Amino acid sequence: MENAKEYEWISFDAPERLEAGAGESINLRFSVKNIQNVKRKFRFTAEYSIQENDNTVDWKSVFNISKKNEISMVGSGKFQDDVDIDPLKSRNFDITIQAPKGAYPNDTLKIHFSVESEDGVHSFSRDVSIVLRPVIVALKTTVGSEIQVAVDLNNRAEKDREDRSEGGNKVPSEVYAIMAPYEIKGYIFVETMHPDRISYLARDIRGYKGMVSGKIDLEEIAHYLTPKPAVSGLELGSLVELVEGPFKGEKAKIISIDSVKEEVTVQLVESMVPIPVTVKAESIRQLK
């Protein structure tokens, strides 16, 4: 196999392994240049095999080589097409793979791509695997109802799982995980294999306003997965309100902060006698 960069007659930047979600489109592109002074024929070949939990679902693909070819991919097979390229000219070949919506985690499509010139001078091959993984999607909610929407959606998903498991065929929940970060108002994040099923399950939940198109990269929300220390953002002299305990509802001023124990000592501002009270940092709400 030739070094594509050295000879500069073919470009194909797809990695050997791609991860995608169920129902997602994966776009690949070859660029082939005829570096000789005569018209030449090139043969494009894609041999595929599919490893999946349910062999009744098929992958859709569109190969745009000499013309547009739509193919339903089941089990294993091969696609082949020839194209003529004029002297010193380049052609782009586009391939779109549509992962099935009903797929399972780790379902895999393996494709062996090859491009060869008819005269045997040039040849190139590459193996690409597309592995299906759960994705994270964002759901819009009314502000203040994030937790309730998350709870209701999880309950619906569990009921749906029980219904689909009747007859002894145990199936996983459509909801793998739900996150409702306190810092983000009006949104919750759901990890799932089937985003279309999530929008269906949530369709008439009170406070649900729709699904944001596209998927969320874990890196975008990873910092919300690590809880901040309860004393984070608190300062000496800050005015707070106690939200639990015997002094619930009372306003107080912070006079001491213990970062190790995550406790604060406050002084009630409306008390006749300035008595210091030590409480957990979670027991107060900072007032602006």
C-alpha positions as MATLAB code, in Angstrom:
seq = 'MENAKEYEWISFDAPERLEAGAGESINLRFSVKNIQNVKRKFRFTAEYSIQENDNTVDWKSVFNISKKNEISMVGSGKFQDDVDIDPLKSRNFDITIQAPKGAYPNDTLKIHFSVESEDGVHSFSRDVSIVLRPVIVALKTTVGSEIQVAVDLNNRAEKDREDRSEGGNKVPSEVYAIMAPYEIKGYIFVETMHPDRISYLARDIRGYKGMVSGKIDLEEIAHYLTPKPAVSGLELGSLVELVEGPFKGEKAKIISIDSVKEEVTVQLVESMVPIPVTVKAESIRQLK';
ca = [
       0.000    0.000    0.000;
       1.395    3.385   -0.982;
       1.980    6.259    1.332;
      -0.889    8.581    0.337;
       0.853   11.742    1.540;
       4.067   10.899   -0.296;
       2.406   10.339   -3.651;
      -0.413   12.844   -3.097;
      -2.861   11.027   -5.328;
      -5.434   10.169   -2.645;
      -6.741   11.755    0.532;
      -8.900    9.988    3.119;
      -8.731   11.349    6.644;
     -11.193    9.037    8.418;
      -9.768    7.355   11.533;
      -9.759    3.595   11.918;
     -12.458    3.810   14.603;
     -15.427    6.154   14.799;
     -18.053    6.325   17.531;
     -21.592    7.409   16.728;
     -25.090    7.343   18.173;
     -28.091    5.403   16.925;
     -29.763    7.239   14.046;
     -26.708    9.433   13.473;
     -25.263   10.183   10.027;
     -21.540    9.664    9.463;
     -19.977   11.456    6.495;
     -16.763   10.233    4.876;
     -14.900   11.659    1.875;
     -12.215   10.390   -0.472;
     -10.352   12.728   -2.793;
      -8.564   11.030   -5.702;
      -6.251   12.789   -8.150;
      -5.146   11.407  -11.502;
      -1.506   12.515  -11.445;
      -0.808   11.254  -14.968;
      -1.323   12.968  -18.332;
      -3.934   10.513  -19.641;
      -7.497    9.748  -18.579;
      -7.561    6.796  -16.213;
     -10.161    4.560  -14.596;
     -10.255    4.004  -10.842;
     -12.203    1.306   -9.031;
     -13.742    2.041   -5.651;
     -14.631   -0.931   -3.415;
     -16.282   -1.094    0.009;
     -16.585   -4.513    1.664;
     -18.619   -4.437    4.860;
     -19.692   -6.646    7.737;
     -22.043   -5.817   10.600;
     -21.958   -7.073   14.167;
     -25.224   -6.250   15.932;
     -27.593   -7.499   18.612;
     -30.655   -7.337   16.374;
     -30.027   -8.462   12.810;
     -33.411   -7.185   11.647;
     -32.236   -3.557   11.694;
     -30.252   -2.308    8.727;
     -27.754    0.440    8.117;
     -28.415    2.844    5.249;
     -25.629    4.199    3.095;
     -25.210    6.517    0.140;
     -22.130    6.081   -2.067;
     -21.644    9.025   -4.400;
     -18.919    7.729   -6.726;
     -19.731    7.716  -10.457;
     -23.340    8.321   -9.460;
     -25.473    8.323   -6.336;
     -26.102    4.797   -5.031;
     -28.351    4.157   -2.026;
     -27.704    0.846   -0.297;
     -29.331   -1.013    2.581;
     -26.562   -2.797    4.487;
     -27.462   -6.036    6.298;
     -25.082   -8.752    7.461;
     -22.194   -8.464    5.034;
     -21.698   -7.417    1.435;
     -19.721   -5.419   -1.081;
     -20.227   -2.264   -3.094;
     -18.104   -1.503   -6.145;
     -18.053    1.315   -8.674;
     -15.722    2.580  -11.404;
     -15.046    6.179  -12.318;
     -12.970    7.881  -15.018;
     -10.791   10.828  -14.007;
      -9.371   13.264  -16.546;
      -5.610   13.944  -16.717;
      -4.251   15.887  -13.719;
      -7.772   16.307  -12.312;
      -9.232   15.404   -8.911;
     -12.571   13.904   -7.917;
     -14.247   13.815   -4.533;
     -16.144   10.694   -3.489;
     -18.673   11.134   -0.675;
     -20.042    8.360    1.505;
     -22.834    8.837    4.039;
     -23.579    6.107    6.566;
     -26.886    6.250    8.457;
     -26.792    4.252   11.684;
     -30.084    2.502   12.519;
     -32.301    4.123   15.142;
     -33.072    0.775   16.761;
     -29.435   -0.148   17.324;
     -27.847   -1.350   20.556;
     -24.631   -0.259   22.304;
     -21.485   -1.612   20.638;
     -23.234   -2.565   17.395;
     -20.430   -2.244   14.858;
     -20.118   -1.689   11.122;
     -16.729   -2.658    9.692;
     -15.809   -1.443    6.206;
     -12.722   -2.230    4.160;
     -12.279    0.590    1.632;
      -9.987    0.267   -1.362;
      -9.235    2.408   -4.407;
      -7.204    1.049   -7.327;
      -6.275    2.401  -10.721;
      -7.161    0.097  -13.616;
      -3.563    0.164  -14.853;
      -2.372   -1.191  -11.496;
      -0.063    1.736  -10.794;
      -1.906    3.074   -7.754;
      -3.717    1.309   -4.923;
      -4.897    2.314   -1.481;
      -6.867    0.595    1.297;
      -8.178    1.496    4.736;
     -10.248   -0.316    7.379;
     -12.830    1.760    9.239;
     -15.028    0.611   12.127;
     -18.113    2.538   13.219;
     -19.100    1.615   16.772;
     -22.442    2.747   18.186;
     -22.403    4.260   21.659;
     -24.912    6.066   23.902;
     -25.129    9.821   23.399;
     -25.949   12.765   25.647;
     -28.820   15.028   24.616;
     -30.155   18.225   26.162;
     -33.816   18.692   27.032;
     -35.362   22.120   27.540;
     -37.587   22.661   30.574;
     -39.344   25.556   32.211;
     -37.018   27.228   34.712;
     -37.488   25.726   38.154;
     -38.928   22.414   36.930;
     -35.638   20.750   35.963;
     -35.596   18.224   38.825;
     -39.269   17.322   38.472;
     -38.941   16.773   34.722;
     -35.914   14.551   35.350;
     -37.809   12.490   37.948;
     -40.910   12.164   35.753;
     -38.853   11.170   32.720;
     -36.975    8.523   34.696;
     -40.264    7.109   36.015;
     -41.712    6.979   32.506;
     -38.610    5.276   31.165;
     -38.795    2.656   33.914;
     -42.492    1.993   33.175;
     -41.662    1.745   29.478;
     -38.869   -0.733   30.253;
     -41.252   -2.895   32.291;
     -43.828   -2.872   29.486;
     -41.240   -3.890   26.895;
     -39.889   -6.617   29.189;
     -43.192   -8.498   29.388;
     -42.813  -12.115   28.407;
     -39.430  -12.487   30.066;
     -37.451  -10.539   27.467;
     -35.501   -8.157   29.704;
     -34.541   -4.907   28.004;
     -32.611   -1.882   29.303;
     -34.194    1.457   30.105;
     -34.039    4.120   27.420;
     -32.589    6.446   30.077;
     -29.058    5.512   31.091;
     -28.484    8.608   33.225;
     -30.002   12.045   33.857;
     -28.190   15.133   35.083;
     -29.793   18.408   36.151;
     -26.938   20.755   37.142;
     -27.974   23.454   39.587;
     -25.930   26.019   37.649;
     -27.858   25.512   34.389;
     -31.423   26.757   34.429;
     -34.017   25.402   32.008;
     -32.069   22.340   30.805;
     -31.398   18.751   31.805;
     -29.034   16.251   30.176;
     -29.931   12.654   29.341;
     -27.642    9.804   28.321;
     -29.441    7.414   25.993;
     -29.036    5.103   23.047;
     -32.208    6.313   21.333;
     -32.823   10.103   21.425;
     -36.051    9.732   19.431;
     -37.471    7.518   22.181;
     -36.563   10.096   24.830;
     -38.502   12.840   23.057;
     -41.463   10.440   22.779;
     -41.394    9.490   26.472;
     -41.110   13.141   27.545;
     -43.696   14.488   25.109;
     -46.394   15.518   27.629;
     -44.430   15.779   30.863;
     -45.300   18.983   32.684;
     -42.452   21.474   32.264;
     -40.863   19.721   29.258;
     -40.355   22.136   26.339;
     -38.547   20.034   23.741;
     -35.228   18.472   22.826;
     -32.236   20.445   21.608;
     -31.051   19.155   18.232;
     -27.668   17.445   18.147;
     -25.684   15.643   20.812;
     -23.617   17.012   23.695;
     -19.947   16.129   24.104;
     -19.147   14.869   27.588;
     -16.289   17.385   27.811;
     -18.833   20.222   27.628;
     -20.528   19.206   30.869;
     -17.812   17.181   32.631;
     -17.068   19.981   35.102;
     -20.627   19.685   36.417;
     -20.007   16.046   37.376;
     -17.599   17.047   40.147;
     -19.534   18.688   42.977;
     -18.160   21.963   44.223;
     -17.291   22.263   47.927;
     -20.315   23.492   49.839;
     -18.318   26.479   51.134;
     -17.295   27.523   47.618;
     -18.160   31.175   47.011;
     -18.853   31.972   50.666;
     -17.033   34.908   52.260;
     -16.718   36.302   55.761;
     -19.354   38.944   56.358;
     -21.708   37.597   53.670;
     -25.413   37.803   54.431;
     -27.149   34.417   54.285;
     -30.455   32.766   55.094;
     -30.709   29.510   57.021;
     -32.779   27.054   54.986;
     -33.062   24.196   57.494;
     -32.813   23.470   61.194;
     -34.333   25.290   64.182;
     -33.388   28.713   62.781;
     -34.853   28.079   59.326;
     -35.808   31.343   57.629;
     -33.566   33.495   59.839;
     -31.035   35.852   58.270;
     -27.453   35.701   59.473;
     -23.928   36.956   58.821;
     -20.981   34.597   58.262;
     -18.303   35.055   60.923;
     -16.240   31.888   60.363;
     -15.701   29.311   57.582;
     -14.303   25.794   58.102;
     -13.375   24.474   54.651;
     -12.301   21.060   55.985;
     -15.575   20.286   57.757;
     -17.582   22.335   55.222;
     -19.209   24.221   58.072;
     -19.846   27.901   58.683;
     -20.429   29.827   61.854;
     -23.035   32.548   61.526;
     -24.490   35.229   63.740;
     -28.214   35.844   63.581;
     -28.730   39.462   62.578;
     -32.176   39.899   64.149;
     -31.392   38.197   67.452;
     -31.407   40.320   70.609;
     -28.346   38.418   71.834;
     -25.572   37.830   69.212;
     -25.255   34.059   69.564;
     -22.920   32.302   67.086;
     -24.422   29.221   65.426;
     -22.370   26.621   63.544;
     -24.170   24.817   60.702;
     -23.335   22.795   57.622;
     -22.698   24.956   54.556;
     -25.581   23.210   52.767;
     -27.921   24.639   55.408;
     -27.546   28.226   54.244;
     -28.439   30.205   51.146;
     -26.348   33.217   50.227;
     -28.342   36.413   49.806;
     -27.436   38.969   47.191;
];
